[in-house]
Amino acid sequence: MIYRLAADGMLLLHLAFILFVISGGLLAIWKPRIIWLHLPAAIWGMLIEFIGWICPLTPLENHFRKLAGEGGYEGGFINHYLLPLIYPESLTFKTQYVLGGLVLIVNAVVYFWLWRRGTWNRQ
């Protein structure tokens, strides 16, 4: 049971990190100090997508699932609803480039706006 909870916790952490990578720039509008946490996270997220690396949270989650005696991602709320968001079946290298590009564009626009506003100097 503890390994199942650890695996589900890794999945939730993974989802939270993905959401932070995508929308952390918007949080920086509200709290500019977030910039210094978000920039490295966004760069890491883009590298994962552009280079095709595997996020270390994925093997860790799978390790806990194996320890829990699970063979896959079936059953339960987390497995049914959250896994397809993080691991879509249609995920290809081309799709990863598009996702990485979206992260880059969204965050570049937000950070450019913050820079023009002078937010960098008010931290």
N, C-alpha and C positions, 0 to 999 in steps of 0.2 A: 504494500500500500504506500509506503514512504517513497519508493522509487517512482511510482505512478504520479504522486504529487510533485516530486522533483521534476519529472518530465513535463508535466503540465505547467509547472512554474517556469521552466525554460521556454516553453512555447509562448507563454504570456510575456515573458521578458523580451523574447524575439519580436513579438508583435509590437510591444511598446517601443522598442528600439527603431523598428521600421517606421512607425508613426512619427517618432521624434526626428528621424532623418528627413522625412518628407515635409513635416510641418514645423520643425524647430525654428526655422527662419521667421515664421510668423509669431512664434513665442518671443523672439528677440525684439519685435516691435513693442511688445508689452514690457518685457524685462530684458534690457540690452545686455546684461551680464551673461545671459544664456549663450550669447554669441560664442564665447570661448569654450563652451561645452559642445555646442552644435556644430561648429566648423569642423572639428576633427571627426565627429560622428558622420556628418554629411560626406566628407572626403572618403572615409572608410566605406560607407554605403555605396558611393559611386564606384570605388575601386572594386568592390565585390561584384557589382553588376558589369562593369566594363571589362574586367580581366577574367571574370568567371570563377573567382575564388569561392570557396565554401565558407560561410560564416561559422566561426567556432561554436556558436550556440547550437547549430544543427547537429553535429556529431555528439555533443554533450547530451542533447535531448534524446537522441536515438540510443545512446548508451544507457540512460536511465530507463528508457522504454524496454530495452532488452533485459535489464536487471529486474524489471517488473514482470517479465515473462510475456510481454506483448510482442506480436509479430508485425504490427503495422499500426496505421492510424484509423482504427474503426471504433465506433461507438462513443457515446458521451457528447456533451455539448461542445467542449473544447475541440474534440476531434472532428466533429461534424461541421461546425461553423467556422472555427478559426484556422484550421489547417488549410482549407482551400484558399484562404486569403494569402497565406504565407508561402504555400507550395502549390500554386495552380498547375493543373495538368498540362496546360498549353505553354508552360514556361520554356522558351527556347533561348539560344544565345542572342538571336535578333531581338526578341522581346526584352531580354535583360539590357541590351543597349538602349532600347526605347525607354525603359524604366529609369536607367541611369541618367539618360538625357533629360527626362522630366524632372528628376531630382536636381540636376544641375541648373536647368532653366528657371524653375520655381525659386530656388534658393538664390540664384544670381540676381534675379529681379528684386527679391526682397532685400538682399544685402546691398544692392546698388541704391535702392530707395533709402535704406538706413544710412548709408554713407552720404548721400546727397543731403539728407536731413541733419547731418552732423552728429548722429547718435554715437559714433565711434569715440568722439571726444568727451562725451558726457558720462562715461562710465565711471 
